[in-house]
Amino acid sequence: MVVMCSVGGTDFEFEREEIEVERYKCNDCGNTFDAMGEKVVCPSCRSENVVKA
């Protein structure tokens, strides 16, 4: 979902990129979760020791 707010009546355009959400598994606590981005962190234990599931 994209939420945008504009005040002042200024027109603007933007290109929307497709963002891929991928499934990851934490090697420290075993949690599996969905995430996106370059630096993925486990939401349960905050470890960066994660791999794509």
C-alpha positions, 0 to 999 in steps of 0.5 A: 500500500502506498500512502501519500499526502500533499498540501498546497495543490502541487502536482507531482509524478513518480514511478512505482517500482515493484518490490519483491517480498521474500521468505527468510529464515534466521539461523540463530533462532529459527524464525521464518519471516517475510522481508525485503531490502538489502539488509534483512534483520530477524524481527524476533531476535534482531540477528542479521544471520538470515538466509532465504528460505 
